[in-house]
């Protein structure tokens, strides 16, 4: 009988299990409205945020004590600037940040937001990581979509796969934000979705790094911005 049980166990398929807390795709705007200086400013904001002690503490407090992150810039095409990296501590984060700041620009042209969202999903589906949660972190300064699949079509496909989309709108000086159909309102209406989805806004270029840090902490900890949590 023992031999039979052992044989059955050996024949049984392995039970899949998550091996990290979060798979996070950072989708950053590199379209024509983003100058080379602004591109590096964004990268520096993410590099600063991912190495911040508060962000590292949030990672350490997850169930697995680590997350997996990739950085992708989007425009008419998409470019994976930093490949999937497991971050469990300061050394991992510093390596990710250093690679991010070292790579040349590879994405150019007008907006293709639908294609960018689907690229984020593709990178999750084809990696060898099994995260307990999967999130696309989308940032940009426009909601226009000039080529590729529509935002609605791509968003529906991403959400159907169980992936949450959060957004970080970068407001321009003349953008009304939430009022009058500004970028914040458009991102809430057209882009975010999934369990606990939210928007964190960079009111201007100067507040970008702090907004990124706040957004990462919320995503890593699996919480929502206070103003959203209290209104639902």
C-alpha positions as CSV (number, residue, x, y, z in Angstrom):
1,X,0.0,0.0,0.0
2,X,2.8,2.4,0.9
3,X,4.4,1.7,-2.5
4,X,1.2,2.4,-4.3
5,X,0.7,5.8,-2.4
6,X,4.3,6.8,-3.2
7,X,3.8,5.9,-6.9
8,X,0.6,8.0,-7.1
9,X,2.4,10.9,-5.5
10,X,5.2,10.7,-8.0
11,X,2.7,10.6,-10.9
12,X,0.6,13.6,-9.6
13,X,1.3,16.9,-11.2
14,X,3.1,19.5,-9.0
15,X,0.9,22.0,-7.2
16,X,1.6,25.5,-8.5
17,X,2.2,28.2,-5.9
18,X,2.9,31.8,-5.9
19,X,6.6,32.6,-5.5
20,X,6.5,36.4,-4.9
21,X,4.0,38.9,-3.5
22,X,3.6,41.2,-6.5
23,X,4.4,41.3,-10.2
24,X,4.6,45.0,-11.0
25,X,4.9,46.5,-14.5
26,X,6.0,50.1,-14.4
27,X,4.7,51.7,-17.7
28,X,6.2,55.1,-18.1
29,X,5.4,57.7,-20.8
30,X,8.1,58.2,-23.4
31,X,5.9,59.7,-26.2
32,X,6.6,62.8,-28.2
33,X,5.4,65.1,-25.4
34,X,8.2,63.9,-23.1
35,X,11.5,65.6,-23.8
36,X,14.8,63.8,-23.1
37,X,15.2,65.8,-20.0
38,X,11.7,64.9,-18.8
39,X,12.4,61.2,-19.7
40,X,15.4,61.2,-17.4
41,X,13.5,63.1,-14.7
42,X,10.9,60.3,-14.7
43,X,13.5,57.6,-14.5
44,X,15.2,59.4,-11.7
45,X,11.9,59.7,-9.9
46,X,11.3,55.9,-10.1
47,X,15.0,55.2,-9.2
48,X,14.7,57.4,-6.1
49,X,11.4,55.8,-5.1
50,X,12.3,52.2,-5.5
51,X,15.4,52.7,-3.3
52,X,13.6,54.8,-0.7
53,X,13.6,53.2,2.8
54,X,9.9,53.5,3.2
55,X,9.3,51.6,-0.1
56,X,11.9,48.9,1.0
57,X,10.1,48.6,4.3
58,X,6.8,48.1,2.5
59,X,8.4,45.3,0.4
60,X,9.8,43.7,3.5
61,X,6.4,43.7,5.1
62,X,4.8,41.7,2.3
63,X,3.9,38.1,2.8
64,X,6.9,36.9,0.6
65,X,9.3,39.7,1.6
66,X,9.9,40.6,-2.1
67,X,8.3,41.8,-5.3
68,X,9.1,41.5,-9.0
69,X,9.4,44.6,-11.1
70,X,10.0,45.6,-14.7
71,X,10.3,49.1,-16.2
72,X,8.8,49.7,-19.6
73,X,8.6,53.0,-21.6
74,X,5.8,53.4,-24.0
75,X,5.1,55.6,-27.0
76,X,4.2,54.4,-30.5
77,X,6.3,51.4,-29.5
78,X,7.2,49.9,-26.2
79,X,10.6,49.2,-24.8
80,X,11.5,47.1,-21.8
81,X,14.2,49.3,-20.2
82,X,14.8,47.0,-17.2
83,X,14.0,43.3,-17.3
84,X,12.1,41.5,-14.5
85,X,14.0,42.0,-11.3
86,X,13.2,40.5,-7.9
87,X,13.6,43.1,-5.2
88,X,13.9,41.9,-1.6
89,X,16.2,44.6,-0.2
90,X,18.4,47.6,-0.8
91,X,21.0,45.9,-3.0
92,X,18.3,44.6,-5.4
93,X,16.7,48.0,-5.5
94,X,20.0,49.8,-6.1
95,X,20.8,47.5,-9.0
96,X,17.4,48.1,-10.6
97,X,17.8,51.9,-10.2
98,X,21.4,51.8,-11.7
99,X,20.3,49.9,-14.7
100,X,17.3,52.2,-15.2
101,X,19.4,55.3,-15.3
102,X,22.0,53.7,-17.6
103,X,19.9,52.7,-20.6
104,X,19.3,54.9,-23.7
105,X,15.8,55.9,-24.9
106,X,14.2,53.3,-27.0
107,X,10.5,54.3,-27.3
108,X,9.4,57.1,-29.7
109,X,6.4,58.6,-31.4
110,X,2.8,59.3,-30.5
111,X,0.7,57.6,-27.9
112,X,-0.4,54.0,-28.3
113,X,-1.9,53.4,-24.8
114,X,-3.8,50.3,-25.7
115,X,-0.7,48.7,-27.1
116,X,1.2,49.7,-23.9
117,X,-1.3,48.0,-21.7
118,X,-1.3,44.8,-23.7
119,X,2.5,44.8,-23.6
120,X,2.3,45.0,-19.8
121,X,0.0,42.0,-19.8
122,X,2.3,40.1,-22.3
123,X,5.3,40.6,-20.1
124,X,3.4,39.1,-17.1
125,X,2.0,36.2,-19.0
126,X,5.4,35.2,-20.5
127,X,7.7,35.6,-17.5
128,X,8.7,32.8,-15.2
129,X,7.3,34.5,-12.1
130,X,4.1,33.6,-10.3
131,X,3.0,36.6,-8.3
132,X,0.2,36.5,-5.7
133,X,-0.9,39.9,-7.1
134,X,-0.4,41.4,-10.6
135,X,-0.4,45.2,-11.2
136,X,0.2,47.5,-14.2
137,X,1.4,50.9,-13.0
138,X,0.6,53.3,-15.9
139,X,1.9,56.9,-16.0
140,X,1.5,59.5,-18.6
141,X,0.6,63.1,-19.5
142,X,-2.2,62.4,-22.0
143,X,-5.1,60.1,-22.6
144,X,-4.9,60.1,-26.4
145,X,-4.5,56.9,-28.4
146,X,-3.3,57.4,-31.9
147,X,-2.5,53.8,-33.0
148,X,-3.0,50.2,-32.1
149,X,-5.9,48.7,-30.2
150,X,-8.3,51.0,-28.4
151,X,-7.8,51.7,-24.7
152,X,-11.2,50.1,-23.9
153,X,-10.3,46.9,-25.8
154,X,-6.9,46.6,-24.2
155,X,-8.1,47.5,-20.7
156,X,-10.9,44.8,-20.9
157,X,-8.3,42.2,-21.9
158,X,-6.0,43.1,-19.1
159,X,-8.8,43.1,-16.5
160,X,-10.1,39.8,-17.8
161,X,-6.7,38.3,-17.0
162,X,-7.1,39.3,-13.3
163,X,-4.5,42.2,-13.5
164,X,-5.2,45.5,-11.8
165,X,-4.4,48.8,-13.6
166,X,-3.4,51.8,-11.5
167,X,-2.5,55.2,-13.0
168,X,-0.3,58.2,-12.3
169,X,-1.4,61.2,-14.4
170,X,1.2,63.8,-14.8
171,X,-0.6,67.1,-15.1
172,X,0.5,70.0,-17.3
173,X,0.2,73.6,-16.0
174,X,-3.1,74.1,-18.0
175,X,-4.7,70.8,-17.1
176,X,-7.8,71.1,-14.9
177,X,-7.1,67.7,-13.2
178,X,-10.3,66.2,-12.0
179,X,-12.6,69.1,-13.0
180,X,-13.9,69.6,-16.6
181,X,-12.7,66.2,-17.8
182,X,-9.1,66.8,-17.0
183,X,-6.4,64.1,-17.2
184,X,-7.1,62.8,-13.7
185,X,-10.7,62.3,-14.4
186,X,-10.0,60.7,-17.8
187,X,-7.5,58.2,-16.2
188,X,-10.1,57.2,-13.6
189,X,-12.8,56.7,-16.3
190,X,-10.8,55.1,-19.1
191,X,-7.7,53.4,-17.7
192,X,-7.7,52.2,-14.2
193,X,-9.6,49.0,-13.2
194,X,-9.4,45.8,-11.3
195,X,-9.4,45.1,-7.5
196,X,-8.5,48.1,-5.5
197,X,-7.5,50.2,-8.6
198,X,-6.7,53.9,-7.9
199,X,-5.2,57.0,-9.3
200,X,-2.3,59.0,-7.7
201,X,-1.7,62.3,-9.4
202,X,1.5,64.2,-9.9
203,X,0.2,67.8,-9.8
204,X,3.4,69.0,-11.6
205,X,6.9,67.9,-12.5
206,X,8.2,68.9,-9.1
207,X,5.9,66.5,-7.2
208,X,6.5,63.5,-9.5
209,X,9.0,61.7,-7.4
210,X,6.9,62.0,-4.3
211,X,3.8,60.8,-6.2
212,X,5.7,57.8,-7.5
213,X,6.9,56.9,-4.0
214,X,3.4,57.1,-2.6
215,X,1.9,55.1,-5.4
216,X,4.6,52.3,-5.0
217,X,3.9,52.0,-1.3
218,X,0.2,51.7,-1.9
219,X,0.7,49.1,-4.6
220,X,3.2,47.1,-2.6
221,X,1.2,47.1,0.6
222,X,-2.1,46.4,-1.3
223,X,-3.9,49.4,0.1
224,X,-5.8,52.3,-1.5
225,X,-5.4,56.0,-1.1
226,X,-7.3,57.2,1.9
227,X,-9.7,59.5,0.1
228,X,-10.8,56.6,-2.2
229,X,-11.1,54.1,0.7
230,X,-13.3,56.4,2.7
231,X,-15.8,57.1,-0.2
232,X,-16.6,53.5,-1.1
